[in-house]
């Protein structure tokens, strides 16, 4: 008997799409690796906020987000959490920075 798990398949498809989107927004190596430090630091700050003195948790959350913001400054795009608010307010935002190779203005000049 074959089992069918449509909810699991949809969940995996959603996760794959989210991963592709995340990797597209973090193509710069510095940005990618600084996120590998900043995300766990910010996540660890949540239990620290309640299990340790409050300032350790607040510092971990703020430090983790600061590292991620720094990575996005280097890459040249906006932090993902700010984009919906900028859209709502009608402000300009940069979701994905075009790569130099993707830009037609950076193609080498053709002779002849």
N, C-alpha and C positions, 0 to 999 in steps of 0.2 A: 504494500500500500504506500503510495507516494503522499507525502505531506506537503501542504502548501502554506506558506507563511507570508501573506501579502503585506501585513503590517511591518514585519521585519524587513522585507525587501524595500518597501517605501522608506523606512528609516535609514537603511544602508545607502539608498540612493540620495537621500537628503544629506547624510553625513559626507558622502563623496563630493556632492556639489558644494557644500560648505568648505570642505578641505581645499578644493580647487580654487574657490574664491579667495580663501585665506592665503594660499600660496601665491596667487596672482598679485595680491596686495603687499606681499613681503618678499619680493624678488632680490632685494639688496641683501648681501650676506650679513652685513653688520646688523641690519634691521631684523633679519630672521633670527640670528643668534642672540641678540639682546632681548628679543621676545621669549626665547627659550629660558632666559633667566627671570625676566620681568613677570611673565604670566604665573609661574609657580610661586614666586614671591608674593604677588598680590593675592593669589588663592590661599596661600598659607596664612596670610594676614587675617582672614575671616575667623578661623578658630582661635588664633592668637588674641584677637580682639576680646574674646570672652574668657579664654583660659589663662591668659597672662595679664600683666598690667596693660590697660587700654592703649597706652602709647606705643607698645610693641606692635600690636595689631594695626593701629593707625599708621605707624611708620612703615610697616611691611606693605600695606595696601598702597600708600602714597609712593613709596620707593619703587614698587613694581610698576605702577602706572607711569611714573617719571621715566623709568627706563624705556618703556614702550613708546612714550611720547618722543623721547630722544631718537629712537630708531626711526619713527615716522618723519621726524625733522630731517634726518640724514637721507631717507628715501625720497622725500619731497611730497608725500601724500598726507591726507588728514587721518587722524585717529578714528577708527571705525565707530566708536561710541558717539563722536561729535557729528558725524555726517547726517543722521536723521534730524538733529536739531537745526543744523545749517539748512537742510532742505526745507524744513518747516518754516524757517524764518526767511527763506528766499535768498540766503547768502551763497556765494560761490564756494564750491568745495572741490577737492581733488581726491577721487576714490582710488584711481590707479594711475600711476605715472607712466606715460608711454616710454618704452625703452628706446634708446638711441637707434637701434637697428630697425625698430618698427616705424620710425618716423621717415616719411619720404624726403624731408628736407635734409636729412643726413646721408642720403645716398651719394656715392661718389659720382662726380661729374663724368659723363660719357663723352668721349672724343669722337668726332666724325660722324 
